[in-house]
């Protein structure tokens, strides 16, 4: 039972060590985002982010439609 607990601790420590650099990178992104919100204004940044998300969604939808259309053309009955 003690071996199992030690293995779990080792695994968790390994996961934390692997995730720490990513966490630090994300903290930097958050700092940059908050800086932009303060400089450009909260509402303006939120509008820009919403617009970009809509563009990304539209792009994904077009890609999905193109893949489906291609798949339908390749379908032989």
Biopython code that builds the backbone (N, CA, C, O; Angstrom):
import numpy as np
from Bio.PDB.StructureBuilder import StructureBuilder

atoms = [
    (1, "UNK", "N", (0.830, -1.192, 0.000)),
    (1, "UNK", "CA", (0.000, 0.000, 0.000)),
    (1, "UNK", "C", (0.876, 1.258, 0.000)),
    (1, "UNK", "O", (0.561, 2.244, -0.666)),
    (2, "UNK", "N", (1.967, 1.208, 0.749)),
    (2, "UNK", "CA", (2.879, 2.347, 0.795)),
    (2, "UNK", "C", (3.554, 2.557, -0.560)),
    (2, "UNK", "O", (3.779, 3.694, -0.978)),
    (3, "UNK", "N", (3.874, 1.462, -1.242)),
    (3, "UNK", "CA", (4.471, 1.573, -2.578)),
    (3, "UNK", "C", (3.513, 2.248, -3.547)),
    (3, "UNK", "O", (3.910, 3.085, -4.357)),
    (4, "UNK", "N", (2.247, 1.870, -3.448)),
    (4, "UNK", "CA", (1.239, 2.464, -4.327)),
    (4, "UNK", "C", (1.142, 3.969, -4.081)),
    (4, "UNK", "O", (1.085, 4.747, -5.034)),
    (5, "UNK", "N", (1.122, 4.382, -2.827)),
    (5, "UNK", "CA", (1.050, 5.804, -2.484)),
    (5, "UNK", "C", (2.286, 6.542, -2.977)),
    (5, "UNK", "O", (2.182, 7.650, -3.504)),
    (6, "UNK", "N", (3.450, 5.935, -2.809)),
    (6, "UNK", "CA", (4.691, 6.557, -3.282)),
    (6, "UNK", "C", (4.693, 6.696, -4.807)),
    (6, "UNK", "O", (5.151, 7.707, -5.339)),
    (7, "UNK", "N", (4.182, 5.682, -5.507)),
    (7, "UNK", "CA", (4.093, 5.758, -6.967)),
    (7, "UNK", "C", (3.140, 6.872, -7.394)),
    (7, "UNK", "O", (3.412, 7.597, -8.351)),
    (8, "UNK", "N", (2.042, 6.999, -6.691)),
    (8, "UNK", "CA", (1.087, 8.063, -7.012)),
    (8, "UNK", "C", (1.714, 9.434, -6.787)),
    (8, "UNK", "O", (1.533, 10.346, -7.594)),
    (9, "UNK", "N", (2.439, 9.574, -5.707)),
    (9, "UNK", "CA", (3.113, 10.847, -5.415)),
    (9, "UNK", "C", (4.141, 11.153, -6.496)),
    (9, "UNK", "O", (4.231, 12.287, -6.964)),
    (10, "UNK", "N", (4.913, 10.150, -6.892)),
    (10, "UNK", "CA", (5.917, 10.318, -7.938)),
    (10, "UNK", "C", (5.267, 10.721, -9.257)),
    (10, "UNK", "O", (5.756, 11.611, -9.952)),
    (11, "UNK", "N", (4.149, 10.054, -9.599)),
    (11, "UNK", "CA", (3.437, 10.368, -10.839)),
    (11, "UNK", "C", (2.888, 11.791, -10.816)),
    (11, "UNK", "O", (2.986, 12.517, -11.805)),
    (12, "UNK", "N", (2.315, 12.184, -9.691)),
    (12, "UNK", "CA", (1.771, 13.538, -9.568)),
    (12, "UNK", "C", (2.876, 14.592, -9.639)),
    (12, "UNK", "O", (2.707, 15.640, -10.262)),
    (13, "UNK", "N", (3.990, 14.305, -9.003)),
    (13, "UNK", "CA", (5.124, 15.235, -9.044)),
    (13, "UNK", "C", (5.621, 15.386, -10.477)),
    (13, "UNK", "O", (5.936, 16.490, -10.919)),
    (14, "UNK", "N", (5.690, 14.280, -11.192)),
    (14, "UNK", "CA", (6.119, 14.308, -12.589)),
    (14, "UNK", "C", (5.155, 15.133, -13.434)),
    (14, "UNK", "O", (5.585, 15.921, -14.277)),
    (15, "UNK", "N", (3.852, 14.955, -13.213)),
    (15, "UNK", "CA", (2.851, 15.722, -13.972)),
    (15, "UNK", "C", (2.956, 17.209, -13.675)),
    (15, "UNK", "O", (2.861, 18.034, -14.583)),
    (16, "UNK", "N", (3.152, 17.553, -12.411)),
    (16, "UNK", "CA", (3.297, 18.964, -12.032)),
    (16, "UNK", "C", (4.519, 19.559, -12.718)),
    (16, "UNK", "O", (4.453, 20.663, -13.259)),
    (17, "UNK", "N", (5.624, 18.839, -12.698)),
    (17, "UNK", "CA", (6.850, 19.328, -13.327)),
    (17, "UNK", "C", (6.680, 19.518, -14.837)),
    (17, "UNK", "O", (7.246, 20.445, -15.417)),
    (18, "UNK", "N", (5.894, 18.632, -15.472)),
    (18, "UNK", "CA", (5.639, 18.757, -16.909)),
    (18, "UNK", "C", (4.727, 19.947, -17.219)),
    (18, "UNK", "O", (4.871, 20.592, -18.257)),
    (19, "UNK", "N", (3.797, 20.229, -16.318)),
    (19, "UNK", "CA", (2.801, 21.267, -16.579)),
    (19, "UNK", "C", (3.239, 22.664, -16.156)),
    (19, "UNK", "O", (2.661, 23.651, -16.611)),
    (20, "UNK", "N", (4.238, 22.765, -15.302)),
    (20, "UNK", "CA", (4.681, 24.076, -14.809)),
    (20, "UNK", "C", (5.084, 25.033, -15.925)),
    (20, "UNK", "O", (4.664, 26.190, -15.888)),
    (21, "UNK", "N", (5.878, 24.618, -16.922)),
    (21, "UNK", "CA", (6.244, 25.566, -17.991)),
    (21, "UNK", "C", (5.014, 26.073, -18.767)),
    (21, "UNK", "O", (4.930, 27.255, -19.103)),
    (22, "UNK", "N", (4.079, 25.181, -19.043)),
    (22, "UNK", "CA", (2.860, 25.585, -19.741)),
    (22, "UNK", "C", (2.056, 26.568, -18.898)),
    (22, "UNK", "O", (1.509, 27.538, -19.421)),
    (23, "UNK", "N", (1.987, 26.320, -17.617)),
    (23, "UNK", "CA", (1.269, 27.206, -16.703)),
    (23, "UNK", "C", (1.911, 28.600, -16.697)),
    (23, "UNK", "O", (1.208, 29.610, -16.709)),
    (24, "UNK", "N", (3.219, 28.649, -16.678)),
    (24, "UNK", "CA", (3.925, 29.933, -16.681)),
    (24, "UNK", "C", (3.692, 30.672, -17.997)),
    (24, "UNK", "O", (3.503, 31.888, -18.007)),
    (25, "UNK", "N", (3.705, 29.931, -19.102)),
    (25, "UNK", "CA", (3.429, 30.542, -20.403)),
    (25, "UNK", "C", (2.025, 31.146, -20.426)),
    (25, "UNK", "O", (1.829, 32.257, -20.918)),
    (26, "UNK", "N", (1.055, 30.411, -19.893)),
    (26, "UNK", "CA", (-0.319, 30.906, -19.861)),
    (26, "UNK", "C", (-0.462, 32.126, -18.950)),
    (26, "UNK", "O", (-1.258, 33.020, -19.235)),
    (27, "UNK", "N", (0.290, 32.168, -17.878)),
    (27, "UNK", "CA", (0.276, 33.354, -17.016)),
    (27, "UNK", "C", (0.789, 34.571, -17.772)),
    (27, "UNK", "O", (0.271, 35.674, -17.602)),
    (28, "UNK", "N", (1.808, 34.373, -18.607)),
    (28, "UNK", "CA", (2.326, 35.463, -19.430)),
    (28, "UNK", "C", (1.294, 35.948, -20.436)),
    (28, "UNK", "O", (1.145, 37.150, -20.652)),
    (29, "UNK", "N", (0.581, 35.008, -21.050)),
    (29, "UNK", "CA", (-0.482, 35.375, -21.990)),
    (29, "UNK", "C", (-1.556, 36.174, -21.263)),
    (29, "UNK", "O", (-2.060, 37.168, -21.785)),
    (30, "UNK", "N", (-1.897, 35.739, -20.069)),
    (30, "UNK", "CA", (-2.915, 36.453, -19.285)),
    (30, "UNK", "C", (-2.444, 37.877, -18.956)),
    (30, "UNK", "O", (-3.224, 38.826, -19.035)),
    (31, "UNK", "N", (-1.180, 38.016, -18.591)),
    (31, "UNK", "CA", (-0.646, 39.354, -18.298)),
    (31, "UNK", "C", (-0.723, 40.249, -19.530)),
    (31, "UNK", "O", (-1.117, 41.412, -19.440)),
    (32, "UNK", "N", (-0.341, 39.697, -20.683)),
    (32, "UNK", "CA", (-0.403, 40.467, -21.928)),
    (32, "UNK", "C", (-1.843, 40.865, -22.258)),
    (32, "UNK", "O", (-2.109, 41.998, -22.657)),
    (33, "UNK", "N", (-2.754, 39.931, -22.087)),
    (33, "UNK", "CA", (-4.175, 40.188, -22.370)),
    (33, "UNK", "C", (-4.705, 41.293, -21.456)),
    (33, "UNK", "O", (-5.388, 42.211, -21.911)),
    (34, "UNK", "N", (-4.390, 41.200, -20.183)),
    (34, "UNK", "CA", (-4.853, 42.221, -19.242)),
    (34, "UNK", "C", (-4.235, 43.578, -19.550)),
    (34, "UNK", "O", (-4.898, 44.605, -19.401)),
    (35, "UNK", "N", (-2.988, 43.596, -19.974)),
    (35, "UNK", "CA", (-2.329, 44.846, -20.365)),
    (35, "UNK", "C", (-3.051, 45.462, -21.563)),
    (35, "UNK", "O", (-3.323, 46.663, -21.580)),
    (36, "UNK", "N", (-3.357, 44.640, -22.556)),
    (36, "UNK", "CA", (-4.078, 45.127, -23.740)),
    (36, "UNK", "C", (-5.449, 45.663, -23.356)),
    (36, "UNK", "O", (-5.889, 46.683, -23.886)),
    (37, "UNK", "N", (-6.119, 44.988, -22.447)),
    (37, "UNK", "CA", (-7.446, 45.457, -22.009)),
    (37, "UNK", "C", (-7.350, 46.808, -21.323)),
    (37, "UNK", "O", (-8.230, 47.653, -21.485)),
    (38, "UNK", "N", (-6.296, 47.016, -20.564)),
    (38, "UNK", "CA", (-6.139, 48.301, -19.878)),
    (38, "UNK", "C", (-5.781, 49.419, -20.860)),
    (38, "UNK", "O", (-6.253, 50.547, -20.717)),
    (39, "UNK", "N", (-4.956, 49.108, -21.845)),
    (39, "UNK", "CA", (-4.512, 50.123, -22.803)),
    (39, "UNK", "C", (-5.622, 50.456, -23.804)),
    (39, "UNK", "O", (-5.919, 51.626, -24.043)),
    (40, "UNK", "N", (-6.234, 49.417, -24.388)),
    (40, "UNK", "CA", (-7.230, 49.627, -25.440)),
    (40, "UNK", "C", (-8.648, 49.802, -24.908)),
    (40, "UNK", "O", (-9.526, 50.298, -25.614)),
    (41, "UNK", "N", (-8.862, 49.400, -23.682)),
    (41, "UNK", "CA", (-10.202, 49.464, -23.102)),
    (41, "UNK", "C", (-10.831, 48.083, -23.086)),
    (41, "UNK", "O", (-10.710, 47.306, -24.034)),
    (42, "UNK", "N", (-11.494, 47.807, -21.999)),
    (42, "UNK", "CA", (-12.080, 46.480, -21.799)),
    (42, "UNK", "C", (-13.087, 46.136, -22.897)),
    (42, "UNK", "O", (-13.050, 45.040, -23.456)),
    (43, "UNK", "N", (-13.985, 47.074, -23.205)),
    (43, "UNK", "CA", (-15.024, 46.797, -24.193)),
    (43, "UNK", "C", (-14.434, 46.567, -25.576)),
    (43, "UNK", "O", (-14.865, 45.654, -26.281)),
    (44, "UNK", "N", (-13.458, 47.373, -25.978)),
    (44, "UNK", "CA", (-12.860, 47.248, -27.309)),
    (44, "UNK", "C", (-12.162, 45.891, -27.471)),
    (44, "UNK", "O", (-12.315, 45.232, -28.499)),
    (45, "UNK", "N", (-11.407, 45.481, -26.468)),
    (45, "UNK", "CA", (-10.713, 44.188, -26.540)),
    (45, "UNK", "C", (-11.737, 43.060, -26.598)),
    (45, "UNK", "O", (-11.565, 42.107, -27.359)),
    (46, "UNK", "N", (-12.796, 43.157, -25.805)),
    (46, "UNK", "CA", (-13.839, 42.122, -25.829)),
    (46, "UNK", "C", (-14.508, 42.055, -27.204)),
    (46, "UNK", "O", (-14.819, 40.966, -27.687)),
    (47, "UNK", "N", (-14.732, 43.213, -27.839)),
    (47, "UNK", "CA", (-15.306, 43.235, -29.187)),
    (47, "UNK", "C", (-14.368, 42.559, -30.181)),
    (47, "UNK", "O", (-14.811, 41.779, -31.024)),
    (48, "UNK", "N", (-13.079, 42.855, -30.085)),
    (48, "UNK", "CA", (-12.091, 42.268, -31.003)),
    (48, "UNK", "C", (-12.039, 40.756, -30.820)),
    (48, "UNK", "O", (-12.037, 40.007, -31.797)),
    (49, "UNK", "N", (-11.998, 40.313, -29.574)),
    (49, "UNK", "CA", (-11.932, 38.872, -29.295)),
    (49, "UNK", "C", (-13.187, 38.178, -29.834)),
    (49, "UNK", "O", (-13.095, 37.100, -30.421)),
    (50, "UNK", "N", (-14.345, 38.784, -29.638)),
    (50, "UNK", "CA", (-15.586, 38.189, -30.148)),
    (50, "UNK", "C", (-15.567, 38.096, -31.666)),
    (50, "UNK", "O", (-15.977, 37.083, -32.232)),
    (51, "UNK", "N", (-15.094, 39.146, -32.326)),
    (51, "UNK", "CA", (-15.033, 39.152, -33.788)),
    (51, "UNK", "C", (-14.099, 38.056, -34.300)),
    (51, "UNK", "O", (-14.422, 37.362, -35.264)),
    (52, "UNK", "N", (-12.956, 37.904, -33.662)),
    (52, "UNK", "CA", (-11.997, 36.877, -34.074)),
    (52, "UNK", "C", (-12.582, 35.485, -33.863)),
    (52, "UNK", "O", (-12.415, 34.605, -34.708)),
    (53, "UNK", "N", (-13.267, 35.284, -32.741)),
    (53, "UNK", "CA", (-13.896, 33.983, -32.490)),
    (53, "UNK", "C", (-14.934, 33.668, -33.560)),
    (53, "UNK", "O", (-15.024, 32.531, -34.025)),
    (54, "UNK", "N", (-15.722, 34.674, -33.953)),
    (54, "UNK", "CA", (-16.720, 34.467, -35.004)),
    (54, "UNK", "C", (-16.047, 34.106, -36.321)),
    (54, "UNK", "O", (-16.522, 33.222, -37.034)),
    (55, "UNK", "N", (-14.940, 34.783, -36.656)),
    (55, "UNK", "CA", (-14.206, 34.472, -37.882)),
    (55, "UNK", "C", (-13.668, 33.046, -37.850)),
    (55, "UNK", "O", (-13.748, 32.325, -38.844)),
    (56, "UNK", "N", (-13.121, 32.643, -36.709)),
    (56, "UNK", "CA", (-12.588, 31.286, -36.586)),
    (56, "UNK", "C", (-13.694, 30.250, -36.742)),
    (56, "UNK", "O", (-13.499, 29.222, -37.390)),
    (57, "UNK", "N", (-14.852, 30.517, -36.150)),
    (57, "UNK", "CA", (-15.982, 29.597, -36.258)),
    (57, "UNK", "C", (-16.446, 29.494, -37.706)),
    (57, "UNK", "O", (-16.711, 28.397, -38.198)),
    (58, "UNK", "N", (-16.546, 30.628, -38.386)),
    (58, "UNK", "CA", (-16.967, 30.621, -39.788)),
    (58, "UNK", "C", (-15.962, 29.850, -40.638)),
    (58, "UNK", "O", (-16.353, 29.084, -41.519)),
    (59, "UNK", "N", (-14.689, 30.046, -40.383)),
    (59, "UNK", "CA", (-13.636, 29.338, -41.130)),
    (59, "UNK", "C", (-13.738, 27.830, -40.898)),
    (59, "UNK", "O", (-13.651, 27.048, -41.845)),
    (60, "UNK", "N", (-13.923, 27.424, -39.644)),
    (60, "UNK", "CA", (-14.071, 25.997, -39.329)),
    (60, "UNK", "C", (-15.299, 25.416, -40.013)),
    (60, "UNK", "O", (-15.257, 24.305, -40.541)),
    (61, "UNK", "N", (-16.404, 26.179, -40.001)),
    (61, "UNK", "CA", (-17.631, 25.704, -40.641)),
    (61, "UNK", "C", (-17.429, 25.506, -42.141)),
    (61, "UNK", "O", (-17.912, 24.528, -42.711)),
    (62, "UNK", "N", (-16.709, 26.441, -42.785)),
    (62, "UNK", "CA", (-16.421, 26.304, -44.215)),
    (62, "UNK", "C", (-15.550, 25.084, -44.491)),
    (62, "UNK", "O", (-15.786, 24.347, -45.448)),
    (63, "UNK", "N", (-14.546, 24.876, -43.651)),
    (63, "UNK", "CA", (-13.678, 23.705, -43.832)),
    (63, "UNK", "C", (-14.459, 22.411, -43.668)),
    (63, "UNK", "O", (-14.269, 21.462, -44.430)),
    (64, "UNK", "N", (-15.337, 22.374, -42.672)),
    (64, "UNK", "CA", (-16.154, 21.183, -42.441)),
    (64, "UNK", "C", (-17.072, 20.931, -43.627)),
    (64, "UNK", "O", (-17.207, 19.794, -44.077)),
    (65, "UNK", "N", (-17.702, 21.982, -44.135)),
    (65, "UNK", "CA", (-18.590, 21.830, -45.287)),
    (65, "UNK", "C", (-17.814, 21.333, -46.505)),
    (65, "UNK", "O", (-18.305, 20.479, -47.243)),
    (66, "UNK", "N", (-16.617, 21.854, -46.718)),
    (66, "UNK", "CA", (-15.798, 21.422, -47.855)),
    (66, "UNK", "C", (-15.420, 19.948, -47.717)),
    (66, "UNK", "O", (-15.453, 19.204, -48.697)),
    (67, "UNK", "N", (-15.061, 19.524, -46.504)),
    (67, "UNK", "CA", (-14.712, 18.114, -46.285)),
    (67, "UNK", "C", (-15.917, 17.215, -46.542)),
    (67, "UNK", "O", (-15.793, 16.157, -47.160)),
    (68, "UNK", "N", (-17.087, 17.646, -46.061)),
    (68, "UNK", "CA", (-18.298, 16.835, -46.277)),
    (68, "UNK", "C", (-18.630, 16.744, -47.761)),
    (68, "UNK", "O", (-18.989, 15.681, -48.267)),
    (69, "UNK", "N", (-18.502, 17.880, -48.453)),
    (69, "UNK", "CA", (-18.794, 17.893, -49.883)),
    (69, "UNK", "C", (-17.840, 16.965, -50.623)),
    (69, "UNK", "O", (-18.254, 16.224, -51.515)),
    (70, "UNK", "N", (-16.577, 17.004, -50.256)),
    (70, "UNK", "CA", (-15.583, 16.132, -50.886)),
    (70, "UNK", "C", (-15.903, 14.673, -50.587)),
    (70, "UNK", "O", (-15.805, 13.818, -51.468)),
    (71, "UNK", "N", (-16.284, 14.389, -49.353)),
    (71, "UNK", "CA", (-16.619, 13.018, -48.973)),
    (71, "UNK", "C", (-17.850, 12.533, -49.743)),
    (71, "UNK", "O", (-17.908, 11.375, -50.158)),
    (72, "UNK", "N", (-18.829, 13.414, -49.932)),
    (72, "UNK", "CA", (-20.029, 13.038, -50.675)),
    (72, "UNK", "C", (-19.727, 12.763, -52.134)),
    (72, "UNK", "O", (-20.323, 11.871, -52.736)),
    (73, "UNK", "N", (-18.791, 13.535, -52.717)),
    (73, "UNK", "CA", (-18.410, 13.301, -54.123)),
    (73, "UNK", "C", (-17.690, 11.972, -54.274)),
    (73, "UNK", "O", (-17.827, 11.297, -55.294)),
    (74, "UNK", "N", (-16.923, 11.598, -53.260)),
    (74, "UNK", "CA", (-16.151, 10.343, -53.327)),
    (74, "UNK", "C", (-16.993, 9.115, -52.987)),
    (74, "UNK", "O", (-16.544, 7.982, -53.163)),
    (75, "UNK", "N", (-18.196, 9.337, -52.508)),
    (75, "UNK", "CA", (-19.057, 8.237, -52.117)),
    (75, "UNK", "C", (-19.661, 7.606, -53.358)),
    (75, "UNK", "O", (-20.289, 8.290, -54.167)),
    (76, "UNK", "N", (-19.474, 6.318, -53.508)),
    (76, "UNK", "CA", (-20.021, 5.607, -54.664)),
    (76, "UNK", "C", (-21.032, 4.612, -54.150)),
    (76, "UNK", "O", (-20.762, 3.848, -53.224)),
    (77, "UNK", "N", (-22.209, 4.631, -54.768)),
    (77, "UNK", "CA", (-23.266, 3.697, -54.325)),
    (77, "UNK", "C", (-23.208, 2.412, -55.087)),
    (77, "UNK", "O", (-24.017, 1.516, -54.848)),
]
sb = StructureBuilder()
sb.init_structure("model")
sb.init_model(0)
sb.init_chain("A")
sb.init_seg("    ")
for serial, (resi, resn, name, xyz) in enumerate(atoms, 1):
    if name == "N":
        sb.init_residue(resn, " ", resi, " ")
    sb.init_atom(name, np.array(xyz, "f"), 0.0, 1.0, " ", f" {name:<3s}", serial, name[0])
structure = sb.get_structure()
